[in-house]
Amino acid sequence: MKVQTKKILKYGLFSGLGFAGLTAVFDYIDGHDFKLWKFLFGFFFFGLAMGASIRYDLKKYAQQEQNSN
C-alpha cells in the first residue's frame, strides 16, 4: 500500500471517529439516547469527506513538489 493511501485512510478514519464521537457526546449531554445509525452515518460521511479533502491536498502538494524540482 502506498504511503499516500495510508495517510488518507488514517486521516479519514480518525477524523470520522472524532466527529462521530463528539456528536455522540454532545447528544448525551443534551439528554438524547445514543443512536448507532447516527454515529455510523457521521463516522462514514465525515470520514469520507475528510479523506477526499486530504487526498486533494496531498495531490496538490505532490504537484507543487514536482514543479519546484
MDAnalysis code that builds the backbone (N, CA, C; Angstrom):
import MDAnalysis as mda
import numpy as np

u = mda.Universe.empty(207, n_residues=69, atom_resindex=np.repeat(np.arange(69), 3), trajectory=True)
u.add_TopologyAttr("name", ["N", "CA", "C"] * 69)
u.add_TopologyAttr("resid", np.arange(1, 70))
u.add_TopologyAttr("resname", ["MET", "LYS", "VAL", "GLN", "THR", "LYS", "LYS", "ILE", "LEU", "LYS", "TYR", "GLY", "LEU", "PHE", "SER", "GLY", "LEU", "GLY", "PHE", "ALA", "GLY", "LEU", "THR", "ALA", "VAL", "PHE", "ASP", "TYR", "ILE", "ASP", "GLY", "HIS", "ASP", "PHE", "LYS", "LEU", "TRP", "LYS", "PHE", "LEU", "PHE", "GLY", "PHE", "PHE", "PHE", "PHE", "GLY", "LEU", "ALA", "MET", "GLY", "ALA", "SER", "ILE", "ARG", "TYR", "ASP", "LEU", "LYS", "LYS", "TYR", "ALA", "GLN", "GLN", "GLU", "GLN", "ASN", "SER", "ASN"])
u.atoms.positions = np.array([
    [0.846, -1.179, 0.000],
    [0.000, 0.000, 0.000],
    [0.892, 1.242, 0.000],
    [0.511, 2.222, -0.799],
    [1.304, 3.443, -0.903],
    [1.204, 4.260, 0.376],
    [2.220, 5.052, 0.603],
    [2.257, 5.915, 1.784],
    [1.097, 6.909, 1.751],
    [0.823, 7.452, 0.576],
    [-0.262, 8.418, 0.438],
    [-1.611, 7.783, 0.777],
    [-1.835, 6.562, 0.343],
    [-3.081, 5.864, 0.636],
    [-3.224, 5.618, 2.130],
    [-2.144, 5.258, 2.795],
    [-2.180, 5.049, 4.235],
    [-2.537, 6.337, 4.966],
    [-1.956, 7.450, 4.529],
    [-2.263, 8.741, 5.155],
    [-3.721, 9.099, 4.974],
    [-4.255, 8.870, 3.786],
    [-5.656, 9.187, 3.508],
    [-6.575, 8.347, 4.391],
    [-6.303, 7.052, 4.489],
    [-7.133, 6.173, 5.302],
    [-7.067, 6.529, 6.786],
    [-5.859, 6.786, 7.281],
    [-5.714, 7.147, 8.688],
    [-6.424, 8.450, 9.004],
    [-6.236, 9.441, 8.158],
    [-6.855, 10.742, 8.392],
    [-8.378, 10.631, 8.348],
    [-8.904, 9.919, 7.361],
    [-10.356, 9.731, 7.256],
    [-10.914, 8.969, 8.440],
    [-10.213, 7.924, 8.867],
    [-10.665, 7.117, 9.989],
    [-10.692, 7.923, 11.283],
    [-9.603, 8.604, 11.583],
    [-9.536, 9.341, 12.844],
    [-10.442, 10.560, 12.860],
    [-10.552, 11.259, 11.747],
    [-11.422, 12.432, 11.734],
    [-12.896, 12.012, 11.796],
    [-13.260, 10.946, 11.105],
    [-14.638, 10.443, 11.173],
    [-14.985, 9.945, 12.562],
    [-14.063, 9.241, 13.182],
    [-14.288, 8.738, 14.532],
    [-14.388, 9.882, 15.534],
    [-13.534, 10.881, 15.385],
    [-13.577, 12.040, 16.273],
    [-14.875, 12.811, 16.133],
    [-15.302, 13.037, 14.894],
    [-16.552, 13.757, 14.657],
    [-17.741, 13.001, 15.221],
    [-17.824, 11.709, 14.921],
    [-18.948, 10.909, 15.403],
    [-18.929, 10.806, 16.927],
    [-17.748, 10.685, 17.511],
    [-17.639, 10.621, 18.963],
    [-18.074, 11.910, 19.634],
    [-17.629, 13.035, 19.094],
    [-18.040, 14.322, 19.668],
    [-19.535, 14.559, 19.503],
    [-20.088, 14.149, 18.371],
    [-21.525, 14.269, 18.165],
    [-22.279, 13.434, 19.194],
    [-21.806, 12.218, 19.447],
    [-22.454, 11.353, 20.432],
    [-22.341, 11.939, 21.842],
    [-21.195, 12.525, 22.166],
    [-21.016, 13.134, 23.483],
    [-21.968, 14.314, 23.664],
    [-22.078, 15.168, 22.655],
    [-22.985, 16.304, 22.762],
    [-24.436, 15.861, 22.845],
    [-24.808, 14.812, 22.122],
    [-26.162, 14.279, 22.240],
    [-26.406, 13.741, 23.645],
    [-25.423, 13.066, 24.209],
    [-25.548, 12.521, 25.569],
    [-25.701, 13.643, 26.589],
    [-24.929, 14.718, 26.420],
    [-25.017, 15.854, 27.336],
    [-26.394, 16.500, 27.257],
    [-26.967, 16.552, 26.051],
    [-28.298, 17.131, 25.869],
    [-29.415, 16.208, 26.342],
    [-29.077, 14.995, 26.732],
    [-30.068, 14.062, 27.257],
    [-30.677, 13.144, 26.223],
    [-30.119, 13.091, 25.026],
    [-30.622, 12.194, 23.980],
    [-29.985, 10.812, 24.128],
    [-30.698, 9.814, 23.648],
    [-30.155, 8.458, 23.650],
    [-29.131, 8.302, 22.541],
    [-28.234, 7.323, 22.729],
    [-27.229, 7.018, 21.711],
    [-27.915, 6.306, 20.557],
    [-27.690, 6.807, 19.348],
    [-28.266, 6.199, 18.151],
    [-27.122, 5.712, 17.275],
    [-27.052, 4.409, 17.118],
    [-25.961, 3.801, 16.358],
    [-25.962, 4.266, 14.909],
    [-27.133, 4.342, 14.291],
    [-27.203, 4.748, 12.891],
    [-26.675, 6.166, 12.708],
    [-26.944, 7.059, 13.658],
    [-26.449, 8.435, 13.569],
    [-24.928, 8.467, 13.732],
    [-24.423, 7.645, 14.652],
    [-22.985, 7.548, 14.864],
    [-22.285, 7.025, 13.608],
    [-22.807, 5.945, 13.034],
    [-22.195, 5.352, 11.846],
    [-22.287, 6.286, 10.636],
    [-23.426, 6.969, 10.487],
    [-23.568, 7.910, 9.382],
    [-22.552, 9.040, 9.510],
    [-22.431, 9.603, 10.695],
    [-21.454, 10.673, 10.916],
    [-20.037, 10.193, 10.695],
    [-19.748, 8.991, 11.162],
    [-18.412, 8.410, 11.002],
    [-18.063, 8.238, 9.527],
    [-18.937, 7.585, 8.773],
    [-18.638, 7.316, 7.367],
    [-18.711, 8.572, 6.512],
    [-19.757, 9.385, 6.694],
    [-19.908, 10.571, 5.867],
    [-18.766, 11.550, 6.095],
    [-18.491, 11.874, 7.345],
    [-17.433, 12.830, 7.637],
    [-16.063, 12.231, 7.318],
    [-15.881, 10.954, 7.603],
    [-14.611, 10.297, 7.285],
    [-14.319, 10.297, 5.793],
    [-15.345, 10.019, 4.980],
    [-15.152, 10.045, 3.534],
    [-14.875, 11.466, 3.038],
    [-15.588, 12.429, 3.589],
    [-15.377, 13.818, 3.180],
    [-13.966, 14.279, 3.532],
    [-13.501, 13.959, 4.713],
    [-12.167, 14.380, 5.125],
    [-11.092, 13.599, 4.371],
    [-11.347, 12.341, 4.073],
    [-10.412, 11.554, 3.267],
    [-10.265, 12.137, 1.868],
    [-11.380, 12.562, 1.270],
    [-11.331, 13.195, -0.048],
    [-10.589, 14.520, 0.029],
    [-10.795, 15.241, 1.105],
    [-10.128, 16.527, 1.281],
    [-8.615, 16.351, 1.402],
    [-8.173, 15.418, 2.210],
    [-6.733, 15.216, 2.390],
    [-6.126, 14.640, 1.116],
    [-6.884, 13.854, 0.359],
    [-6.386, 13.324, -0.915],
    [-6.094, 14.477, -1.867],
    [-7.012, 15.423, -1.941],
    [-6.829, 16.590, -2.796],
    [-5.603, 17.387, -2.355],
    [-5.460, 17.600, -1.052],
    [-4.325, 18.370, -0.540],
    [-2.992, 17.669, -0.811],
    [-2.939, 16.367, -0.604],
    [-1.701, 15.626, -0.846],
    [-1.343, 15.617, -2.336],
    [-2.357, 15.495, -3.189],
    [-2.118, 15.506, -4.623],
    [-1.580, 16.873, -5.061],
    [-2.167, 17.932, -4.535],
    [-1.729, 19.282, -4.859],
    [-0.302, 19.521, -4.351],
    [-0.002, 19.048, -3.159],
    [1.338, 19.188, -2.593],
    [2.369, 18.435, -3.431],
    [2.014, 17.235, -3.882],
    [2.934, 16.450, -4.710],
    [3.203, 17.153, -6.041],
    [2.186, 17.778, -6.620],
    [2.380, 18.510, -7.866],
    [3.278, 19.726, -7.654],
    [3.120, 20.411, -6.538],
    [3.972, 21.555, -6.240],
    [5.423, 21.126, -6.038],
    [5.616, 20.018, -5.367],
    [6.965, 19.481, -5.178],
    [7.600, 19.107, -6.511],
    [6.797, 18.508, -7.374],
    [7.318, 18.079, -8.673],
    [7.654, 19.294, -9.544],
    [6.840, 20.328, -9.482],
    [7.080, 21.529, -10.285],
    [8.275, 22.338, -9.773],
    [8.560, 22.276, -8.492],
    [9.667, 23.035, -7.940],
    [11.024, 22.399, -8.253],
    [11.033, 21.118, -8.580],
    [12.298, 20.440, -8.898],
    [12.675, 20.594, -10.316],
])
